[in-house]
Amino acid sequence: MPVETDVVIVGGGLAGLAAARRLHRAGVPWRLLEAGGRIGGRIATDEVDGYLLDRGFQVVNTAYPRLGALLDVSALRLGHFTSGVLVRRGDRLIRLVNPLREPVAAAGTAFAEVGSLLDRLRLAGLAAGCAALPAGRLLAAPETTTEVALRRAGLSDALIEELIRPFLSGVFIDRELETSSRIFAMILRSFARGRLGLPAEGMAALPRAVAAPLPADLVDLHTPVAEVAPGRVRIPAGDIRCRAVVVAVDPPSAGTLLPALTMVRMRSYTTYYHSTDEPPADEPILLLDGDRRELIANTVVVSRAAPTYAPPGRHLVATSVVGPTPPPEPTVRLELARLYGRSTADWTHLRTVTVPQALPAAPPPQGRLRKPVALGEGLFVAGDHRDSPSVQGALTSGWRAAGAVLAELRAS
């Protein structure tokens, strides 16, 4: 490993990889150091007995602009989810679809028993407005929490509690809906404009695709960083001299390496993976609990969207629970029987995956979702805690950090 380069990137998640892509394109010498044995950060996929188990239920949104700028999304061979949800209400399953995606099927939504017709018209108008307005307008709107924004939009308690809170708790990992209304507007915009899907080879295919154009010999795995300082990075083998350092690790680790950073609260969630020979749903659609039990955020037959996630003749069900204390698997299994309306006794529990630092909390004020990435003296920071808590935020922050590095190097 060289003891000197222009830029050292600490962390091989999406933010670090995006920074490396921009520096590489600009022809600036760089090196990426990753403490673990793989790239991808919080995005990973394990193969277990022929099943693909992501480290927590995650999806690719085709509307994320930085994603399309960095890779050919079609090469991921996405299996798409239905643009809508199923809601369990008592003994009924109610299907609600995105009217912007499925206008014919949405006609039946007008008579669905979740909220009122006026509720659903207001929600559709909110989504259409977010999809149509320029991003700058959405980020200039008055900022509050997501829950306050929903109530100001005139949505009823019934719609919020039986549809929106369960859905968004899985998106933001935030059952209280304390997340900034500006992040909510941008996420709603992406849902309205894009489609959600899973790569045929698992979510780990996403960071691999971002990293594909990078020279492998510039990415050092199993290389933990003990200290960063202006002009140098300390690793077990010694110091690497450099002109700039980009710290692109998870927020708690970033706070350790850069003590001047304000600490960010992290949100946790757990995904339970089950296999079954008979799929409990006929389509790849999220199932939400409209009975206000508040245990399960969502559940979905992921192999309906991406058949490669399960061996032939089997199906994979992913169920997500929000919060730091996950319930026992038997409790979740009983709830799944109620939600799907069928026995789960013969299901096989494959794995429970808890991600204690899944997403940074993002309460107001978040401003225009562009926190500073340049800290002075050649030190920079990247990650979804510097933008929106999402794949788009991680990629954008890495791209911005590399741009700030390039500007500083050119000026020196």
C-alpha atoms as one frame of an Amber mdcrd trajectory, in Angstrom:
protein
   0.000   0.000   0.000   1.352   3.458  -0.857   2.199   5.756   2.038   1.095
   8.859   0.120  -1.796   9.808  -2.176  -3.943  12.861  -2.866  -7.189  11.720
  -1.229  -7.964   8.977   1.282 -11.588   7.831   1.531 -12.476   6.123   4.802
 -15.432   3.756   4.384 -16.636   1.594   1.512 -20.383   2.194   1.726 -22.395
   3.974  -0.953 -21.156   7.425   0.094 -17.493   6.431  -0.038 -17.942   4.650
  -3.370 -19.721   7.647  -4.894 -16.874   9.908  -3.735 -14.339   7.538  -5.287
 -16.265   7.522  -8.562 -16.125  11.310  -8.854 -12.461  11.554  -7.890 -11.577
   8.754 -10.306 -13.454  10.474 -13.120 -11.498  13.673 -12.386  -8.167  11.833
 -12.518  -7.228  12.625  -8.925  -5.175   9.943  -7.115  -7.202   8.356  -4.313
  -7.363   5.317  -2.072 -10.357   3.812  -0.268  -9.963   2.089   3.113 -12.690
  -0.251   4.364 -12.480  -1.858   7.803 -14.639  -4.844   6.868 -14.186  -7.612
   4.350 -16.618  -6.251   1.772 -17.902  -3.004   0.277 -21.445  -1.781   0.751
 -21.616  -0.528   4.321 -25.155  -1.052   5.652 -26.182  -2.766   2.405 -25.334
  -6.460   2.286 -26.820  -9.775   1.183 -26.209 -13.237   2.630 -26.988 -16.452
   0.771 -28.542 -19.019   3.110 -29.596 -22.416   1.710 -30.418 -20.911  -1.670
 -32.224 -17.837  -0.266 -30.961 -14.270  -0.618 -31.317 -12.503   2.724 -30.574
  -8.803   2.683 -29.288  -7.198   5.891 -32.728  -5.823   6.591 -35.514  -5.279
   4.076 -34.387  -2.595   1.614 -35.377  -1.655  -1.921 -34.061   0.228  -4.948
 -36.089   3.243  -6.064 -35.652   3.864  -9.791 -36.453   7.576  -9.368 -33.335
   8.380  -7.352 -31.438  10.699  -9.732 -27.914  10.000  -8.450 -28.510   6.274
  -8.836 -29.213   6.624 -12.552 -26.212   8.907 -12.974 -23.804   6.340 -11.534
 -25.010   3.056 -13.016 -27.249   1.384 -15.557 -30.239   0.517 -13.382 -31.477
  -2.021 -15.934 -28.292  -4.056 -15.346 -29.517  -4.780 -11.815 -32.365  -6.830
 -13.332 -34.847  -5.465 -10.854 -37.927  -7.375  -9.837 -40.558  -4.735  -9.127
 -43.133  -4.461  -6.377 -46.741  -3.495  -6.990 -47.211   0.282  -6.728 -49.581
   0.079  -3.801 -50.286  -1.707  -0.530 -52.609  -4.206   1.093 -54.128  -3.126
   4.405 -55.471  -5.601   6.950 -58.693  -4.323   8.532 -60.379  -6.908  10.705
 -61.334  -9.827   8.498 -60.716  -7.903   5.267 -57.672  -7.228   3.095 -58.034
  -3.908   1.312 -55.965  -3.205  -1.808 -54.884   0.397  -2.388 -52.845   1.244
  -5.481 -50.988   4.331  -6.658 -53.426   6.193  -8.959 -50.491   7.771 -10.800
 -49.223   4.279 -11.698 -52.402   2.215 -12.028 -55.292   4.622 -12.823 -57.684
   1.840 -13.868 -57.121  -0.293 -10.781 -57.220   2.843  -8.620 -60.882   3.358
  -9.454 -61.753   0.735  -6.863 -59.606   2.556  -4.317 -62.203   5.310  -4.176
 -64.510   2.929  -2.317 -61.876   1.280  -0.099 -62.587   1.225   3.621 -59.443
   3.047   4.737 -60.142   6.674   5.502 -62.732   8.579   3.490 -62.968   9.306
  -0.229 -61.927  12.896   0.535 -58.912  11.537   2.442 -57.745   9.501  -0.518
 -58.294  12.377  -2.945 -56.227  14.653  -0.702 -53.461  12.061  -0.418 -53.428
  11.554  -4.195 -53.246  15.317  -4.657 -50.363  15.551  -2.199 -48.436  12.852
  -4.062 -49.161  14.417  -7.462 -48.014  17.814  -6.213 -44.747  16.404  -4.869
 -44.173  14.575  -8.165 -44.839  17.670 -10.291 -43.174  20.462  -8.322 -39.450
  21.196  -8.709 -37.358  19.851  -5.855 -36.343  23.390  -4.932 -39.960  24.328
  -4.281 -40.472  21.325  -2.017 -37.324  22.163  -0.054 -38.394  25.784   0.345
 -41.781  24.939   1.873 -42.309  25.573   5.605 -40.665  22.762   7.556 -42.330
  20.759  10.295 -42.606  17.102  11.250 -44.183  14.614   8.873 -47.134  14.048
  11.215 -47.913  17.760  11.446 -47.622  18.081   7.659 -50.092  15.233   7.144
 -52.615  16.796   9.504 -52.201  20.206   7.895 -52.987  18.540   4.570 -56.398
  17.673   6.014 -55.868  13.919   6.316 -57.966  12.172   8.944 -56.809  10.211
  11.966 -58.158   7.051  10.338 -56.058   7.398   7.184 -52.934   8.381   9.108
 -53.198   5.587  11.679 -54.394   2.781   9.390 -52.315   3.489   6.275 -49.740
   6.246   6.426 -48.156   5.646   9.843 -47.649   1.895   9.252 -46.230   2.557
   5.793 -43.903   5.419   6.706 -42.701   3.717   9.892 -41.036   1.170   7.621
 -39.619   3.856   5.322 -38.213   6.228   7.959 -37.939   3.658  10.808 -39.903
   6.255  12.697 -43.308   5.304  14.077 -43.775   8.732  15.656 -43.405  10.434
  12.238 -40.965  12.971  13.690 -39.023  13.008  10.400 -38.782  16.374   8.633
 -41.677  17.204   6.327 -39.123  18.130   3.641 -37.697  14.619   3.652 -41.244
  13.265   3.516 -41.974  15.450   0.472 -38.850  14.260  -1.350 -39.543  10.605
  -0.528 -43.166  10.956  -1.652 -41.887  12.541  -4.858 -39.588   9.573  -5.502
 -42.381   7.058  -4.790 -44.693   8.856  -7.201 -42.067   9.100  -9.947 -40.261
   5.780  -9.667 -40.755   2.099  -9.028 -39.496   0.004  -6.122 -37.631  -3.198
  -6.797 -34.995  -5.708  -5.781 -31.865  -6.631  -7.788 -31.853 -10.220  -9.007
 -28.603 -10.840  -7.090 -29.735  -9.149  -3.869 -29.255  -5.614  -2.581 -25.474
  -6.180  -2.399 -25.529  -5.885  -6.194 -26.142  -2.147  -5.793 -22.799  -1.172
  -4.175 -21.028  -3.649  -6.475 -22.493  -1.824  -9.481 -21.444   1.572  -8.120
 -17.916   0.248  -7.557 -17.625  -1.599 -10.867 -15.702   1.119 -12.784 -13.181
   1.567  -9.957  -9.761  -0.169 -10.008  -9.923  -2.956  -7.432  -6.334  -2.357
  -6.330  -7.305   1.087  -4.990  -9.832  -0.393  -2.558  -8.253  -1.857   0.578
 -10.491  -4.166   2.617  -9.754  -5.278   6.193  -8.081  -1.915   6.778  -9.472
  -0.187   9.875  -8.625   3.453  10.428  -7.570   4.441  13.935  -7.248   8.187
  13.442  -7.619  10.931  10.860  -5.973  14.320  10.992  -5.175  17.061   8.486
  -2.816  15.534   5.960  -2.754  11.984   7.279  -4.708   8.812   8.083  -3.461
   6.255  10.608  -3.940   2.537   9.909  -2.323  -0.508  11.587   0.543  -0.460
   9.075   1.343   3.196   9.758   0.376   6.607   8.391  -0.820   7.445   4.882
   0.030  10.987   3.881  -2.573  12.821   1.800  -3.913  16.208   0.804  -7.511
  15.466   1.802  -9.505  12.895   3.791 -13.147  11.964   3.183 -14.715  10.214
   6.192 -17.617   8.176   4.785 -18.364   5.735   7.605 -21.549   5.308   9.654
 -22.479   8.314  11.834 -21.282   6.913  15.214 -17.922   5.942  13.700 -17.686
   9.301  11.937 -18.203  11.007  15.297 -15.323   9.000  16.750 -12.943   9.950
  13.914 -14.215  13.543  13.713 -15.129  14.622  17.272 -16.265  18.046  16.068
 -19.276  16.456  14.338 -22.647  16.716  16.025 -23.773  13.231  17.023 -26.742
  11.852  15.096 -29.357   9.611  16.716 -29.705   6.302  14.886 -32.876   4.279
  14.363 -33.015   0.488  14.473 -35.227  -2.150  12.931 -35.443  -5.902  12.573
 -36.379  -8.085   9.609 -37.670 -11.635  10.070 -37.179 -13.981   7.121 -39.457
 -16.986   6.637 -39.719 -19.516   3.840 -42.843 -21.327   2.705 -43.875 -23.531
  -0.193 -47.225 -21.729  -0.610 -46.939 -17.932  -0.944 -49.397 -16.118   1.359
 -49.992 -13.382  -1.244 -50.507 -13.574  -4.995 -48.531 -10.437  -5.876 -45.415
  -8.557  -4.721 -47.181  -5.978  -2.570 -46.520  -4.619   0.921 -49.018  -5.712
   3.549 -49.706  -3.234   6.360 -51.539  -3.608   9.655 -54.540  -1.268   9.606
 -55.817  -2.623  12.935 -53.423  -0.369  14.857 -51.629  -3.221  16.614 -48.297
  -1.427  15.983 -46.079  -4.491  16.066 -45.289  -5.177  12.406 -44.388  -2.276
  10.113 -44.812  -4.281   6.912 -44.505  -7.733   5.421 -44.083  -8.847   1.810
 -43.417 -11.956  -0.257 -40.134 -10.736  -1.734 -39.797 -13.745  -4.048 -42.954
 -12.586  -5.835 -40.973  -9.521  -6.933 -37.593 -11.228  -7.374 -37.905 -15.026
  -7.797 -34.122 -15.360  -7.462 -34.479 -14.635  -3.734 -35.765 -18.177  -3.108
 -34.996 -21.672  -4.455 -37.380 -23.125  -7.057 -40.680 -24.150  -5.499 -40.163
 -22.020  -2.368 -41.039 -18.454  -1.385 -39.388 -15.895   0.879 -41.361 -13.611
   3.199 -39.687 -10.553   4.762 -41.312  -8.897   7.764 -40.021  -5.676   9.310
 -40.427  -4.420  12.878 -39.353  -0.952  14.013 -37.563  -0.292  17.290 -34.579
  -1.369  19.375 -36.288  -4.313  21.117 -37.518  -6.862  18.570 -40.256  -9.287
  19.673 -39.652 -13.060  19.698 -40.082 -14.809  16.366 -43.110 -16.873  17.537
 -44.937 -13.628  18.371 -44.200 -12.268  14.913 -45.312 -15.523  13.315 -48.701
 -15.324  15.093 -49.158 -11.755  13.880 -48.310 -12.852  10.337 -51.037 -15.490
  10.490 -53.535 -12.767  11.392 -52.290 -10.353   8.727 -52.227 -12.875   5.875
 -55.348 -14.649   7.079 -53.809 -18.120   6.927 -51.769 -20.463   9.075 -48.036
 -19.887   9.345 -47.395 -23.021  11.405 -45.529 -24.756   8.575 -43.336 -21.761
   7.737 -39.578 -22.116   8.270 -37.808 -19.353  10.171 -34.591 -18.688   8.241
 -33.083 -15.751  10.095 -33.810 -12.670  12.169 -31.694  -9.684  11.140 -31.479
  -6.728  13.509 -29.839  -3.562  12.204 -29.230  -1.375  15.275 -27.951   1.597
  13.268 -30.101   1.359  10.179 -30.895   5.023   9.467 -30.060   8.373  11.028
 -32.974  10.182  12.598 -33.883  13.326  10.660 -36.217  15.552  12.680 -36.610
  19.219  11.755 -34.797  21.382  11.084 -33.146  19.688   8.114 -33.090  22.820
   5.947 -32.484  21.989   2.315 -31.072  18.544   3.191 -27.536  19.626   2.344
 -25.425  19.683   5.479 -21.806  20.860   5.109 -19.320  18.252   3.909 -16.158
  20.376   4.155 -14.864  20.646   7.734 -11.687  22.591   7.030  -7.987  21.684
   6.949  -8.529  19.081   4.241 -11.098  17.058   6.210 -14.455  16.127   4.647
 -17.420  13.999   5.684 -20.007  12.064   3.667 -22.976   9.814   4.417 -26.738
   9.839   4.507 -26.532  11.866   7.737 -25.308  14.773   5.559 -28.296  14.520
   3.158 -31.553  12.596   3.325 -31.535   9.214   5.140 -31.746   7.100   1.983
 -29.741   5.498  -0.813 -30.099   8.768  -2.712 -28.805  10.717   0.283 -25.748
   8.494   0.700 -24.813   8.676  -2.985 -25.437  12.416  -3.212 -23.420  13.222
  -0.104 -20.444  11.229  -1.406 -20.666  13.009  -4.746 -20.879  16.408  -3.008
 -17.936  15.622  -0.726 -15.762  14.673  -3.689 -16.794  17.886  -5.443 -15.726
  19.901  -2.394 -12.400  18.037  -2.341 -11.780  18.800  -6.004 -12.547  22.484
  -5.467 -10.102  22.682  -2.562  -7.332  20.814  -4.375  -7.645  23.059  -7.408
  -7.495  26.154  -5.235  -4.366  25.037  -3.354
